[in-house]
Amino acid sequence: MDVGSLEHADAVLLGLLLAARTRIRLHLVGPLSRFLARRLDVTGTRHVFRTHPNLTAALAAIAAAGAPGAPGV
Protein backbone atom coordinates (compact mmCIF):
# COMPACT_ATOMS: atom_id res chain seq x y z
CA MET A 1 0.00 0.00 0.00
CA ASP A 2 1.45 3.34 -1.05
CA VAL A 3 1.34 5.63 1.98
CA GLY A 4 3.98 8.12 0.89
CA SER A 5 1.57 10.94 0.08
CA LEU A 6 -0.63 10.84 3.15
CA GLU A 7 -1.43 14.22 4.62
CA HIS A 8 -3.27 12.81 7.62
CA ALA A 9 -3.09 9.59 9.63
CA ASP A 10 -5.58 9.12 12.44
CA ALA A 11 -6.65 6.26 14.67
CA VAL A 12 -9.19 5.08 12.08
CA LEU A 13 -6.46 4.61 9.46
CA LEU A 14 -4.27 2.78 11.95
CA GLY A 15 -7.16 0.50 12.87
CA LEU A 16 -7.78 -0.32 9.21
CA LEU A 17 -4.09 -1.04 8.60
CA LEU A 18 -3.89 -3.29 11.66
CA ALA A 19 -7.03 -5.17 10.59
CA ALA A 20 -5.76 -5.56 7.02
CA ARG A 21 -2.43 -7.02 8.11
CA THR A 22 -4.23 -9.87 9.87
CA ARG A 23 -5.73 -10.91 6.51
CA ILE A 24 -3.03 -10.15 3.94
CA ARG A 25 0.71 -9.60 3.66
CA LEU A 26 0.60 -5.85 3.97
CA HIS A 27 3.61 -3.83 2.87
CA LEU A 28 3.68 -0.08 3.44
CA VAL A 29 5.48 1.77 0.67
CA GLY A 30 6.84 5.19 1.46
CA PRO A 31 8.67 7.08 2.31
CA LEU A 32 6.37 7.18 5.32
CA SER A 33 4.77 10.58 5.74
CA ARG A 34 5.59 12.35 8.98
CA PHE A 35 1.94 11.94 9.95
CA LEU A 36 1.90 8.16 9.61
CA ALA A 37 5.39 7.74 11.06
CA ARG A 38 4.36 9.71 14.13
CA ARG A 39 1.11 7.72 14.53
CA LEU A 40 3.04 4.43 14.33
CA ASP A 41 5.70 5.64 16.77
CA VAL A 42 3.24 7.08 19.32
CA THR A 43 1.21 3.88 19.34
CA GLY A 44 4.24 1.59 19.33
CA THR A 45 3.02 -0.23 16.23
CA ARG A 46 5.74 0.59 13.69
CA HIS A 47 7.40 -2.80 14.25
CA VAL A 48 4.30 -4.76 13.16
CA PHE A 49 4.38 -3.41 9.60
CA ARG A 50 6.70 -4.21 6.72
CA THR A 51 7.81 -0.78 5.53
CA HIS A 52 9.83 0.10 2.45
CA PRO A 53 11.28 3.40 1.28
CA ASN A 54 9.94 2.96 -2.27
CA LEU A 55 8.13 0.57 -4.62
CA THR A 56 11.34 -0.97 -5.96
CA ALA A 57 12.43 -1.99 -2.46
CA ALA A 58 8.95 -3.36 -1.66
CA LEU A 59 8.83 -5.48 -4.82
CA ALA A 60 12.33 -6.81 -4.16
CA ALA A 61 11.35 -7.81 -0.61
CA ILE A 62 8.20 -9.54 -1.84
CA ALA A 63 10.11 -11.40 -4.54
CA ALA A 64 12.81 -12.44 -2.07
CA ALA A 65 10.16 -13.84 0.25
CA GLY A 66 8.68 -15.85 -2.60
CA ALA A 67 5.24 -14.38 -2.05
CA PRO A 68 2.47 -15.52 -4.38
CA GLY A 69 2.04 -12.96 -7.12
CA ALA A 70 5.58 -11.70 -6.81
CA PRO A 71 7.31 -10.73 -10.04
CA GLY A 72 8.86 -13.80 -11.59
CA VAL A 73 7.00 -16.24 -9.32
Secondary structure as UniProt FT lines:
FT   TURN            4..5
FT   HELIX           11..21
FT   TURN            22..23
FT   STRAND          27..29
FT   HELIX           34..43
FT   HELIX           46..48
FT   STRAND          50..52
FT   HELIX           55..65
FT   TURN            68..69
FT   TURN            71..72
//
